[in-house]
């Protein structure tokens, strides 16, 4: 524990130290777990980070990204959620709003138990549509789309909601849906968006005439596995341009700490160092934890840089 505290203090505010620590990538998973995955009971996050979340959307069978490794099941969900909290210091999860279920009562019982268990562990709930693009909503009016989200919010009471997920809707359509959604929501709700696929796409949205960005409470940006625009400079640009100084979240980030998901791409250290307030790690299972809730090498590397004692 003493070494863990000294390491956290060394890393704080030091870009050089981050680069040096990244060179530790050759450590075995066991060594990383022993040295870096001891999460202090009372802790804070690095830089401006307030929310450190595991994305569990791919853990549900309705997802096109669902695999045996990503699955949440009756046998593992309690251990996975507990591991995210106790072994990693995560304080929220992202879950899917599933278009196949227009009524909240249609969701499987396991889905409801997962959310209830997460909430009991003190995890914040962040809900986002499962689908990509507009195709799955063919024939849906703005009112129907808004009612679908509002009914979910009334039933599950998430702390944060993204109305869109790389939706591909026009700005006019997004504006109409948000207007209808604000009217339909049972209580004031924190809306995150526009959640376009690339960091550069979200910057362009902020700079567009009649941008929809001011309609959101939090500016959210995805960066896909091949996003060459997820640079520290672009994250800083997004934060600087956020209307009214609104917080910026990296709402779907697949990267490792110092490198991207693919060779030569930026790591998520740039987002954290630039001052994002929320970080959502894509495929929290199996990217961060296994079926037993034990941390992966990637999770330990992130904990080394993100979670520090008070």
Order of alpha helices (4+ residues) and beta strands (2+ residues): alpha-alpha-alpha-beta-beta-alpha-beta-alpha-beta-alpha-beta-alpha-beta-alpha-beta-alpha-beta-alpha-beta-alpha-alpha-beta
